[in-house]
Structures are given as structure tokens and as C-alpha cells.
Amino acid sequence: MFLIANSLMDGFFGSNLMGQGIVLLQLLSSLLMVACIIGKSLELSAVKSEVKRFLNDFASYDDVIGYYVKRRPHVAKGIVALYKDTCERLMRIVEPDLRERVARGGADTAPLGLSAREIELVRGTCEHRLDEEEIYLERRMSTISTIVAIAPMMGLLGTVWGVLDAFHEMGTAGSANLATIAPSISAALVTTVVGLLVAFPGIIAYNCLNARIRSITSDFEGFADELTTRIACEFQGKAA
């Protein structure tokens, strides 16, 4: 391991300014990638815990809006926000109907019901919020994938540039001596090695994070289906 690190250092200091600049840029991008990976991992752990906690609380209520009526959540994102926005849309539809029935003196004569069109409006709100939450879960993943894709390509660029310089020096010297050209070729390969060292762990981390995102997205989608189905079952009552 020490010999590899020593070879990389020798190759870095022996490369041209283009190669050194590319290596420094690769190292800076790797730091950004690591920060994104750590931040995303912590974020997904928090979201998963929130999903588990909310689903347990939600299951303790008999009716679909019981949690909303008792807790009145005010969160801006996550599965609770998905539930809150759907319930708010539902209440905006139900409350005018309730006021009208109270004015007619028949608020307790029959349960409130929604038409198929009104249920579709509620479902549309739920699906729209679900899309927003899925987009939020993907946040910073594009940064990781971009660095993983670009780092080896930058390395290849640095290597090709270094090889061009090496052949130019060989042509200028008028000699094809291996001892003359070998150090330049070795230095040119450093950028490719560094690019691959950045990309390999990045690919592994990206795939692991992506699997966790799919798991959380599945939880969100399952809850959204259950929520809209229960609303349809509990509130559908109008013919139109």
C-alpha cells in the first residue's frame, strides 16, 4: 500500500500542470461526493425512522382522518406531510358540505359522502405530493452520480494529455529511449488511477443509497394507496 501511494505521489509531482490540476480537481470532487454520501445516509435514516413511527401511530386510529383531527401535524415534508396535505384537501371538500347540511338542520341525519369526482381530486392531491416527496428523496443523488461518471473521464483526459506531451518530448529529443519516456507515461497514468479510485467507492455508495431510497419510496407509495383507498371506502356516498 505504501509503495502504491509513493508511486502516485511520484507520478503526481512528475506530471505536467494539466495533470496536477486534474488530480486536484478529482480530489476536491471526491470530498464533495463523500459529504453528499454521508449527508444522504443520515437523511435517509431519519426518514426511515419517521416513516416507521408515523405508520405505527396512524394504525392506532380507527378512521382515516383520526390522526389528522387529533394531532394536527404541521410538518413540511415526509410521509406526515403527504398525509397532512391529503387530509387538508379532503377537509376543504367536506367542510362546505357539512356547513350546508347544518344550515338545513340535517347535520346528523347521515354520514358525509364524497362523489367519485371529489375522491379523484383528493387522490390527485395525494399523488402530486407523493411525486414531490420522491423527488426530494432523490436530492443530491445526481451530484454523486455525476462525480462517479466524470472522475474517470477526467482521468482519461489527463492521461491522454500526458501521453501527448511524452511523445512530443520524445520527438523533440529525437530518441525513443524507454528510460526517457517511461517517467512521463507513468505520470500521465496517475490521473486515470485517481479517477478510478474516486469512482469505485462512489458506485458502491450510490447503489446502496439508491436501494434505501427505493425501499422508502415503496413505503410512501404503499401508504398513499392505502390512504386514498380508505378515503374512498369511508367517504364515498354521493351518486355524482
C-alpha positions as CSV (number, residue, x, y, z in Angstrom):
1,M,0.0,0.0,0.0
2,F,2.9,2.4,0.8
3,L,4.5,1.6,-2.5
4,I,1.3,2.4,-4.4
5,A,0.9,5.7,-2.5
6,N,4.5,6.5,-3.1
7,S,4.2,5.8,-6.9
8,L,1.1,8.0,-7.0
9,M,2.9,10.9,-5.3
10,D,5.9,10.5,-7.6
11,G,3.7,10.4,-10.6
12,F,1.8,13.5,-9.4
13,F,4.9,15.6,-8.9
14,G,6.3,14.3,-12.2
15,S,3.2,15.2,-14.2
16,N,2.6,18.5,-16.0
17,L,0.3,21.3,-14.8
18,M,-2.7,19.9,-16.6
19,G,-2.3,16.5,-14.9
20,Q,-1.8,18.0,-11.5
21,G,-4.8,20.3,-11.9
22,I,-7.0,17.3,-12.9
23,V,-5.8,15.3,-9.9
24,L,-6.6,18.2,-7.5
25,L,-10.0,18.6,-9.1
26,Q,-10.7,14.9,-8.7
27,L,-9.7,15.1,-5.0
28,L,-11.9,18.1,-4.4
29,S,-14.8,16.4,-6.2
30,S,-14.3,13.2,-4.1
31,L,-14.6,15.3,-0.9
32,L,-17.9,16.7,-2.2
33,M,-19.0,13.2,-3.0
34,V,-18.2,11.9,0.5
35,A,-20.0,14.8,2.1
36,C,-23.1,14.1,-0.1
37,I,-23.0,10.4,0.7
38,I,-22.7,10.9,4.5
39,G,-25.4,13.6,4.5
40,K,-27.8,11.5,2.4
41,S,-27.2,8.4,4.5
42,L,-28.1,10.3,7.7
43,E,-31.1,11.9,6.0
44,L,-32.5,8.5,4.8
45,S,-32.0,7.0,8.3
46,A,-34.1,9.8,9.7
47,V,-36.8,9.5,7.1
48,K,-37.0,5.7,7.6
49,S,-37.4,6.2,11.4
50,E,-40.1,8.8,10.8
51,V,-42.0,6.5,8.4
52,K,-41.9,3.7,10.9
53,R,-43.0,5.9,13.8
54,F,-45.8,7.5,11.8
55,L,-47.2,4.3,10.4
56,N,-47.4,2.9,14.0
57,D,-49.3,6.0,15.2
58,F,-51.6,6.0,12.2
59,A,-52.5,2.4,12.7
60,S,-53.8,3.1,16.2
61,Y,-56.7,5.2,14.8
62,D,-59.9,3.5,13.6
63,D,-60.8,6.1,10.9
64,V,-58.6,7.6,8.2
65,I,-58.6,11.2,9.5
66,G,-58.4,10.4,13.2
67,Y,-54.6,11.1,13.3
68,Y,-55.1,14.4,11.5
69,V,-58.0,15.6,13.7
70,K,-56.2,14.7,17.0
71,R,-52.6,15.7,16.1
72,R,-53.0,18.5,13.5
73,P,-49.5,17.9,12.0
74,H,-47.6,20.9,10.7
75,V,-44.6,19.3,9.1
76,A,-43.4,20.4,5.6
77,K,-42.0,17.2,4.2
78,G,-42.0,13.4,4.5
79,I,-44.8,10.9,4.9
80,V,-46.6,13.1,7.5
81,A,-46.7,15.9,5.0
82,L,-48.1,13.6,2.4
83,Y,-50.9,12.6,4.9
84,K,-51.5,16.2,6.0
85,D,-51.9,17.6,2.5
86,T,-54.3,14.8,1.5
87,C,-56.4,15.3,4.7
88,E,-56.4,19.1,4.2
89,R,-57.7,18.6,0.6
90,L,-60.4,16.2,2.0
91,M,-61.5,18.7,4.7
92,R,-61.8,21.6,2.2
93,I,-64.2,19.4,0.2
94,V,-66.1,18.1,3.2
95,E,-66.5,21.2,5.4
96,P,-68.6,23.2,2.9
97,D,-70.9,20.2,2.6
98,L,-71.1,20.0,6.3
99,R,-71.9,23.7,6.7
100,E,-74.7,23.4,4.1
101,R,-76.2,20.4,6.0
102,V,-76.1,22.2,9.3
103,A,-77.9,25.2,7.7
104,R,-80.6,22.8,6.6
105,G,-80.8,21.3,10.1
106,G,-79.7,17.8,9.0
107,A,-76.1,17.6,10.1
108,D,-76.6,14.3,11.9
109,T,-79.1,12.6,9.6
110,A,-76.5,10.7,7.5
111,P,-72.7,10.3,7.2
112,L,-70.9,12.7,4.9
113,G,-70.1,11.3,1.5
114,L,-68.0,12.3,-1.5
115,S,-68.7,11.9,-5.1
116,A,-66.4,10.0,-7.4
117,R,-65.1,13.3,-8.8
118,E,-64.3,14.6,-5.3
119,I,-62.5,11.4,-4.4
120,E,-60.4,11.8,-7.6
121,L,-59.5,15.3,-6.5
122,V,-58.3,14.1,-3.2
123,R,-56.4,11.2,-4.9
124,G,-54.8,13.7,-7.3
125,T,-53.5,15.8,-4.3
126,C,-52.1,12.7,-2.7
127,E,-50.3,11.6,-5.9
128,H,-48.9,15.1,-6.5
129,R,-47.5,15.2,-3.0
130,L,-46.1,11.7,-3.4
131,D,-44.2,12.8,-6.6
132,E,-42.8,15.8,-4.7
133,E,-41.6,13.6,-1.8
134,E,-40.0,11.1,-4.3
135,I,-38.1,14.0,-5.9
136,Y,-37.0,15.2,-2.5
137,L,-35.6,11.8,-1.7
138,E,-33.5,11.8,-4.9
139,R,-31.9,15.1,-3.8
140,R,-28.1,15.1,-4.0
141,M,-28.1,11.7,-5.7
142,S,-27.4,13.4,-9.1
143,T,-24.3,15.0,-7.6
144,I,-22.9,11.6,-6.5
145,S,-23.7,10.0,-9.9
146,T,-22.1,12.9,-11.8
147,I,-18.9,12.8,-9.9
148,V,-18.8,9.0,-10.3
149,A,-19.2,9.4,-14.1
150,I,-16.9,12.4,-14.5
151,A,-13.9,11.4,-12.4
152,P,-12.7,8.6,-14.6
153,M,-13.3,10.7,-17.8
154,M,-11.2,13.5,-16.3
155,G,-8.6,10.9,-15.5
156,L,-8.6,9.7,-19.1
157,L,-8.3,13.2,-20.4
158,G,-5.3,13.8,-18.2
159,T,-3.7,10.6,-19.3
160,V,-4.2,11.3,-23.0
161,W,-2.8,14.8,-22.5
162,G,0.2,13.4,-20.6
163,V,0.9,10.8,-23.3
164,L,0.8,13.5,-26.0
165,D,3.4,15.6,-24.1
166,A,5.5,12.5,-23.6
167,F,5.6,11.7,-27.3
168,H,6.2,15.4,-28.1
169,E,9.2,15.3,-25.8
170,M,10.4,12.1,-27.4
171,G,10.1,13.6,-30.8
172,T,11.9,16.8,-29.8
173,A,14.7,14.8,-28.2
174,G,14.9,12.5,-31.3
175,S,15.2,9.4,-29.2
176,A,12.8,6.5,-28.3
177,N,14.7,5.5,-25.2
178,L,12.4,3.8,-22.7
179,A,14.3,5.4,-19.8
180,T,13.4,8.8,-21.2
181,I,9.7,8.2,-22.0
182,A,8.7,5.9,-19.1
183,P,8.6,8.5,-16.3
184,S,6.3,10.7,-18.5
185,I,4.0,7.8,-19.3
186,S,3.9,6.8,-15.6
187,A,3.0,10.4,-14.6
188,A,0.3,10.6,-17.2
189,L,-1.4,7.4,-15.8
190,V,-1.8,9.0,-12.4
191,T,-5.0,10.9,-13.3
192,T,-6.7,7.7,-14.5
193,V,-5.8,5.8,-11.4
194,V,-7.1,8.6,-9.1
195,G,-10.3,8.8,-11.2
196,L,-10.9,5.1,-10.8
197,L,-10.2,5.3,-7.0
198,V,-12.8,8.0,-6.8
199,A,-15.4,6.2,-8.9
200,F,-15.3,2.7,-7.4
201,P,-16.4,3.6,-3.8
202,G,-18.8,6.1,-5.3
203,I,-20.6,3.5,-7.4
204,I,-20.9,1.2,-4.3
205,A,-22.3,4.0,-2.1
206,Y,-24.6,5.2,-4.9
207,N,-26.1,1.8,-5.3
208,C,-26.6,1.3,-1.6
209,L,-28.3,4.7,-1.2
210,N,-30.4,4.0,-4.2
211,A,-31.6,0.8,-2.7
212,R,-32.6,2.6,0.5
213,I,-34.4,5.2,-1.5
214,R,-36.4,2.6,-3.3
215,S,-37.4,1.0,0.0
216,I,-38.6,4.3,1.4
217,T,-40.4,5.1,-1.8
218,S,-42.2,1.8,-1.7
219,D,-43.3,2.7,1.9
220,F,-44.6,6.0,0.6
221,E,-46.4,4.5,-2.3
222,G,-48.0,1.8,-0.2
223,F,-49.2,4.3,2.3
224,A,-50.6,6.6,-0.4
225,D,-52.6,3.7,-1.9
226,E,-53.9,2.7,1.5
227,L,-54.8,6.3,2.3
228,T,-56.8,7.0,-0.9
229,T,-58.5,3.6,-0.8
230,R,-59.6,4.1,2.8
231,I,-60.9,7.6,2.0
232,A,-62.9,6.2,-0.9
233,C,-64.3,3.5,1.3
234,E,-65.1,5.7,4.3
235,F,-66.4,8.8,2.4
236,Q,-67.8,7.7,-0.9
237,G,-71.6,8.3,-0.8
238,K,-72.8,10.6,-3.5
239,A,-74.0,9.4,-6.8
240,A,-72.3,12.1,-8.8
